[in-house]
Amino acid sequence: MSKPKAFSFLKGYSFSFEDDGRIIEAWFSSLSGLQKVFVDGTLVSTQRSVATETAHNFMIGDNRYTTTTKMVSLSKGPFLCTLSKNGNDIKRQKLVYPPLKNDLSSPAYRLKSLIHFVVIFLASAFLLYIAVAWWQLTPASIYMLFGFLFVIAVSGVAYYMQKFAAETKIVDEEIGELSYDD
């Protein structure tokens, strides 16, 4: 049984498989496209790819292994990782995003998003007006103020990304019995 790993937009994600007492881990960067495959902690394959489907081939003894990763949808998931041994799929895991709380295509959601955007824009414009007219800040101070607001905004985005990542799960999926009907 594979050990579940944490998913992170910044640290990447990994799929772990156990076969014949060996731990095979396929790690993928969410940002750079770097991909690595480890067997019992030893790096056996590395490549960089941003394709929706990639494969790593490697040998362990007389057995030829392949890890294949397929991204069904970048925005909705899932990501599938399949371990094959000598040409036969033996194990599969998938990274499943949590269900969306809102229907992104609904008019109500779009109106709500527009209202949020307008409120944030008006608050920023008002803050700029106060900074220039009332507080009489120097340009350097205004840049520092907007730098501070930028850090706050990035922190908010990072919080929501971490919250989303905490709800993302990597689950084992059954591989059906192979049929050799001719």
Buried (B, 14 or more C-beta within 10 A) or exposed (E): EBEEBEBBBEBBBBBBBEBEEEBBBBBBBBEEEBBBBBBEEEEBBEEEBEEEEBBBEBEBEEEEBBBBBBBEEEEEBBBBBBBBBEEEBBBBBBBBBEEEEEEEEEEEBEEEEEEEEEEEEEEEEEBBEEBEEEEEBEEEEBEEBBEEEEEEEEEEEEEEEEEEBEEBEBEBEEBEEEEEEE
